[in-house]
Amino acid sequence: MPSAAGTTTSLPAGLTDPPPATPHVEVSFPRPHVLLVRLNRPERLNAVPRPLHAALERLWDWYDAQPALRCAVLTGAGKAFCAGADLREWDGLNNAAAGGSGPEGGLGGGSGTGSKTVKAQITQDGTGEHGVAVRSTTAAQDASSSGNGTIGHRDSLPRGGFGGLSNRGGKKPVIAAVNGACLGGGFEMVLNCDLVVASRAAAVFGLPEVGVGVVAVQGALPRLARSLGSRQRALEVALAGRPYDAARMREWGLVNEIVEGDGAAVVEAALGWAERIAANSPDAVIVSREGIKLGCEGVNPEVATDILIKGWYARIEGGENMVEGVRSFVERRKPVWKDSKL
């Protein structure tokens, strides 16, 4: 059985510090300047437990802060990419919430000033007995003399969303290597990845949330239309709750490449893309990605161009990688890039 502690292979030269401890995750560096992150709970279809969201966000933040790393690949161990979060965890929260109800307080109580209620909300789901993601919220209710109170909620997921990735802005690209089931929160992560490589035979995509009365609130819904090319496709995925194969996702524009073969072949293809990206100017990759991100986020093209030129582009114009790129072209040789200082 995979270790819950997570594993990291030997570290490449150039890292300023080692990656943060990330349970249920394998971290490796299979190509120069490339990070491979493998979710490692195959017995649970790589369902993500609540503590892992923040741990993964710390890992993605660490990746962005490492000048020597230029591209990352995310995949899953075994037959699934990620089926969402852990149903057993959700069931435990449900039982805890039910046990706290009653006249003494808890879910149904809270009549006194400063009482605290714990609520469990289902927000994602997978398929079968795996993959229901849970957000735990706390509600502090201060009742006034008139019986009215204000309730504040704190979402347990980090700012980056599911897996620290579904709402990540980030600085550097992440490629999804979809080796199997990619459902609920797993699909939400993929929708925010920069490229997607998928297995023809094994990859299955979907947002089955509506089938169990919940909503995909970790970033998928606002991104569906722009990722799939039309409002109607987005609504089909969000409202029908059905699964889709890699061929349909390729047809609709989400998948960049379909791979024949097993999960290892999918990861190898994704690493090929990562290696190609890492061979380019790291400064140019970061700034080009930011320009695309501005357009995808609905910023007017003229405004987005102005933001890019005066912001990110101004920081690399005349810099050592831009000078090297032009000089190598003139000298008809391969450029030798410096790690980005952005």
C-alpha positions in Angstrom: 0.0 0.0 0.0 1.4 3.5 -0.8 2.8 5.5 2.0 0.6 8.2 3.4 3.7 10.3 4.2 4.4 11.0 0.5 7.8 10.6 -1.2 10.4 12.7 -2.9 13.1 11.5 -5.2 16.7 12.8 -5.1 16.7 16.6 -5.6 18.2 18.1 -8.8 20.8 20.9 -8.6 19.5 24.5 -8.5 16.7 24.1 -6.0 16.8 26.8 -3.3 15.1 24.4 -0.8 13.4 21.0 -0.8 9.7 20.6 -1.6 7.3 20.8 1.4 6.1 17.5 2.9 3.0 16.5 1.0 1.2 13.3 2.2 -0.2 10.9 -0.4 1.9 12.5 -3.1 5.0 11.4 -5.0 7.3 14.2 -6.1 10.0 13.6 -8.7 12.1 15.4 -11.2 12.2 13.1 -14.3 13.5 15.7 -16.8 15.7 18.8 -16.4 13.6 21.7 -15.0 10.5 19.6 -14.8 8.4 18.6 -11.7 6.2 15.5 -11.7 3.5 15.4 -9.0 1.7 12.0 -8.7 -1.4 11.7 -6.4 -0.8 8.4 -4.6 -4.0 7.0 -3.1 -4.8 4.4 -5.7 -6.9 2.3 -3.3 -9.2 5.4 -3.0 -9.0 6.3 -6.7 -6.7 9.2 -5.6 -9.5 10.9 -3.8 -8.2 14.0 -2.0 -8.8 14.3 1.8 -9.3 17.7 3.2 -5.8 18.3 4.7 -4.2 17.5 1.4 -5.7 20.6 -0.4 -3.6 23.0 1.6 -0.5 20.7 1.4 -0.8 20.6 -2.4 -1.2 24.4 -2.5 2.0 24.8 -0.6 3.7 22.4 -3.1 2.4 24.5 -6.1 3.6 27.7 -4.4 7.0 26.1 -3.8 7.2 25.1 -7.5 6.5 28.7 -8.6 9.2 30.0 -6.2 11.9 27.6 -7.6 13.8 29.3 -10.5 15.2 26.0 -11.6 11.7 24.5 -12.3 9.9 25.6 -15.4 7.0 23.2 -16.0 5.1 20.7 -13.9 3.0 17.5 -14.7 0.2 16.2 -12.5 -1.0 12.7 -12.7 -2.5 9.9 -10.5 -1.2 6.5 -9.4 -3.1 3.4 -10.5 -6.2 3.4 -12.6 -7.5 6.9 -11.7 -6.3 10.4 -12.1 -8.5 11.8 -9.3 -12.1 10.9 -8.5 -12.7 14.0 -6.3 -12.5 13.8 -2.5 -13.0 11.1 0.1 -16.5 9.8 0.7 -15.4 8.2 4.0 -14.2 11.6 5.2 -17.5 13.1 4.2 -19.5 10.4 6.0 -17.4 11.0 9.1 -18.2 14.8 9.0 -21.8 14.0 8.5 -21.9 11.8 11.5 -20.0 14.4 13.6 -22.4 17.1 12.5 -25.4 14.8 13.3 -24.0 14.0 16.7 -23.6 17.7 17.6 -27.3 18.5 17.0 -29.9 18.8 19.6 -30.8 21.1 22.5 -27.2 21.4 23.7 -26.1 23.1 20.5 -24.4 22.0 17.3 -26.2 21.9 14.0 -29.6 22.6 15.3 -28.6 24.7 18.4 -26.8 27.9 18.9 -29.3 30.1 20.6 -26.8 31.6 23.0 -24.5 34.5 22.3 -21.2 33.4 20.8 -22.3 29.8 20.1 -20.4 28.0 17.4 -22.0 25.6 14.9 -20.1 23.2 12.7 -21.6 22.5 9.3 -20.6 20.0 6.6 -21.4 20.9 3.0 -20.9 18.5 0.0 -19.3 20.5 -2.8 -17.9 18.0 -5.3 -18.4 14.4 -6.1 -16.9 11.5 -8.0 -18.5 8.2 -8.9 -19.7 5.2 -6.9 -18.3 5.0 -3.4 -15.3 7.3 -4.1 -15.0 10.9 -4.8 -17.4 13.1 -2.8 -15.5 16.2 -1.8 -16.5 18.0 1.4 -16.1 21.5 2.6 -16.3 21.9 6.3 -17.4 25.3 7.5 -17.7 26.9 10.8 -20.5 29.4 11.6 -20.1 31.7 14.5 -23.5 33.0 15.5 -23.8 36.0 17.8 -27.5 36.4 18.7 -28.8 39.8 19.4 -31.5 40.6 22.0 -34.0 40.5 19.1 -33.0 37.0 18.2 -31.3 38.0 14.9 -27.6 37.1 14.4 -24.9 37.2 11.8 -23.3 34.0 10.5 -19.8 34.0 9.0 -18.4 31.0 7.1 -14.8 29.9 6.6 -14.1 27.5 3.8 -11.6 24.8 4.7 -10.2 24.7 1.1 -7.3 27.1 0.3 -7.4 30.0 -2.0 -6.2 27.7 -4.8 -9.3 25.5 -4.5 -9.4 21.8 -4.9 -5.9 20.3 -4.7 -4.6 23.8 -4.4 -5.0 23.9 -8.2 -8.6 24.3 -9.4 -8.5 28.1 -8.7 -4.7 28.6 -8.9 -3.5 31.6 -10.8 0.1 30.7 -10.4 3.2 31.7 -12.4 4.3 28.6 -14.2 2.5 26.0 -16.3 1.0 22.7 -15.0 0.2 19.9 -17.5 -2.5 17.3 -16.6 -1.6 13.7 -17.5 -5.1 12.1 -17.2 -4.5 8.4 -16.9 -8.0 7.4 -15.7 -11.1 8.6 -13.9 -11.1 12.4 -13.7 -14.3 13.4 -11.9 -15.7 16.1 -9.6 -12.8 17.9 -8.0 -10.4 16.0 -10.2 -12.1 17.5 -13.3 -12.1 20.9 -11.7 -8.3 20.7 -11.4 -7.9 19.7 -15.0 -10.1 22.6 -16.2 -7.5 25.0 -14.7 -4.4 23.2 -16.0 -2.5 24.7 -18.9 -2.3 21.6 -21.2 -4.1 18.3 -20.9 -2.9 14.9 -22.1 -5.3 12.0 -21.8 -5.5 8.2 -22.2 -7.8 7.2 -25.0 -9.0 4.0 -23.3 -8.9 5.0 -19.6 -9.6 8.7 -19.2 -13.2 9.6 -18.1 -14.2 13.2 -17.5 -17.3 14.6 -15.7 -19.0 16.7 -13.1 -21.6 14.3 -11.6 -22.3 16.7 -8.7 -25.9 17.4 -9.8 -26.8 13.8 -9.5 -26.3 13.9 -5.7 -27.7 17.4 -5.2 -24.4 19.3 -4.9 -22.5 21.9 -7.0 -19.0 22.1 -8.4 -18.0 25.3 -6.7 -14.2 25.1 -6.8 -13.7 26.8 -10.1 -15.1 24.5 -12.8 -18.4 26.3 -13.6 -16.9 29.7 -14.6 -14.2 27.9 -16.7 -16.4 25.4 -18.5 -17.7 27.7 -21.3 -14.3 29.1 -22.2 -12.6 25.6 -22.0 -15.3 23.8 -24.0 -16.0 26.5 -26.5 -19.7 27.1 -25.9 -22.4 27.9 -23.3 -24.4 24.9 -24.4 -21.5 22.4 -24.0 -20.7 23.8 -20.6 -24.3 23.5 -19.5 -24.5 19.9 -20.8 -21.6 19.0 -18.7 -22.7 20.9 -15.6 -26.4 19.9 -15.7 -26.5 16.4 -17.2 -23.8 15.0 -14.9 -22.8 12.4 -17.4 -19.3 11.1 -18.1 -17.3 11.9 -21.3 -14.4 10.1 -22.9 -11.1 11.6 -24.1 -12.2 11.8 -27.7 -15.2 14.0 -26.9 -13.0 16.3 -24.7 -10.5 16.5 -27.5 -13.3 17.4 -29.9 -14.5 20.1 -27.6 -11.0 21.6 -27.2 -10.1 20.6 -23.6 -7.6 17.8 -24.4 -4.4 18.7 -26.3 -3.3 15.1 -27.0 -4.8 11.6 -26.8 -2.4 8.8 -26.0 -2.7 5.1 -26.8 -1.4 2.8 -24.1 -1.3 2.8 -20.3 -0.8 5.5 -17.6 3.0 5.4 -18.1 2.5 6.3 -21.8 0.3 9.2 -20.8 2.8 10.5 -18.3 5.6 10.1 -20.9 3.7 12.1 -23.5 3.0 14.9 -20.9 6.7 14.9 -19.9 7.5 15.4 -23.6 5.3 18.6 -23.6 6.9 19.7 -20.4 10.4 19.2 -21.8 9.5 21.2 -24.9 8.1 24.0 -22.8 11.1 23.9 -20.4 13.5 24.2 -23.4 12.1 27.7 -24.2 13.0 30.9 -22.4 11.5 30.6 -18.9 10.9 34.4 -18.8 9.0 34.3 -22.2 6.9 31.2 -21.0 5.9 33.0 -17.8 4.9 36.2 -19.5 3.2 34.5 -22.5 1.1 32.4 -20.1 0.1 35.5 -18.2 -1.0 37.2 -21.4 -3.2 34.2 -22.3 -4.6 34.1 -18.7 -5.6 37.8 -18.9 -7.6 37.0 -22.1 -9.2 34.0 -20.6 -10.3 36.0 -17.6 -12.3 38.3 -19.7 -10.0 41.3 -19.7 -10.5 43.6 -22.8 -7.7 42.7 -25.3 -6.4 46.3 -25.5 -6.4 46.6 -21.7 -4.8 43.2 -21.3 -2.0 44.1 -23.8 -1.3 47.3 -21.9 -1.2 45.4 -18.6 1.2 42.9 -20.1 3.5 45.4 -21.7 3.8 47.7 -18.7 3.9 44.9 -16.2 5.4 41.5 -17.0 7.0 42.3 -20.3 8.7 45.4 -18.9 10.4 43.1 -16.4 12.1 40.9 -19.1 12.7 43.5 -21.9 16.4 43.7 -22.4 17.0 41.0 -19.8 19.6 38.3 -20.2 17.2 35.7 -21.6 15.9 38.1 -24.2 19.4 39.1 -25.2 20.5 35.5 -25.4 17.5 34.5 -27.5 18.1 37.1 -30.1 21.9 36.5 -30.1 21.5 32.7 -30.5 19.2 33.2 -33.4 21.7 35.5 -35.2 24.5 33.1 -34.4 22.4 30.1 -35.5 22.8 28.1 -32.3 20.7 26.8 -29.5 20.0 29.3 -26.8 21.4 28.8 -23.3 18.7 30.1 -20.9 19.2 31.4 -17.4 16.7 30.4 -14.7 14.0 33.1 -14.5 14.2 35.8 -11.9 10.5 36.8 -12.3 
